[in-house]
Amino acid sequence: AQTVTQSQPEMSVQEAETVTLSCTYDTSESNYYLFWYKQPPSRQMILVIRQEAYKQQNATENRFSVNFQKAAKSFSLKISDSQLGDTAMYFCAFMLRRDDKIIFGKGTRLHILP
Amino acid sequence: DTAVSQTPKYLVTQMGNDKSIKCEQNLGHDTMYWYKQDSKKFLKIMFSYNNKELIINETVPNRFSPKSPDKAHLNLHINSLELGDSAVYFCASSPGAEGETQYFGPGTRLLVL
């Protein structure tokens, strides 16, 4: 069975700083996708970034980038120049390529402080 | 226009009642899902439908019955509501091809008293 672990339940950083959220996962399969979703206080689930496991290049979306280490089964999210609007719960998620089912981690609550 | 919409956004009801949550997507996607987010924010899939056909049915009590009248709609009916059903329920949709991103609705907060 696949599992996703986020070891940081809560983090706080000052505005404009860089922050890294950790995520590890466990699977015996080689074809899968990884995601980071953001859930602000509005409750909406918003896709931040998506990584295909067969791609070695780390995905980036503006201030958001990932460090994907396939051998270590690690998928961390880096937020550069953090903004107040980045305050949210962040969920790391895993999906097998052959399957539609997303498995979520328990989330990291991120506070960006003014 | 909202891509994935859910109604209602909030639902407060008594134990034992039957209630429905509706979901609609205007993205032309083939696959739709229901997820449950509990009080500790843990998100877990409940069901998925592809073109009105049930694909995923996780170990969810029989009191929960999804219904897909067409591929743009996936409703969730819950019979005999229990206190433990209190949660936020999210609908999502995706194009249905392998590994495609799922787009979530705004969620329905259900409170059972």
Interface residues (C-beta under 8 A of the other chain):
Chain A: Y32 Y33 F35 Y37 Q39 S42 R43 Q44 M45 I46 L47 R50 E52 M89 F91 M95 R97 R98 D100 K101 I102 F104 K106 G107
Chain B: T31 Y33 K40 K41 F42 L43 K44 I45 S48 N50 I55 I56 E58 V88 F90 A92 S94 G96 E98 G99 T101 Q102 Y103 F104 P106 G107 R109
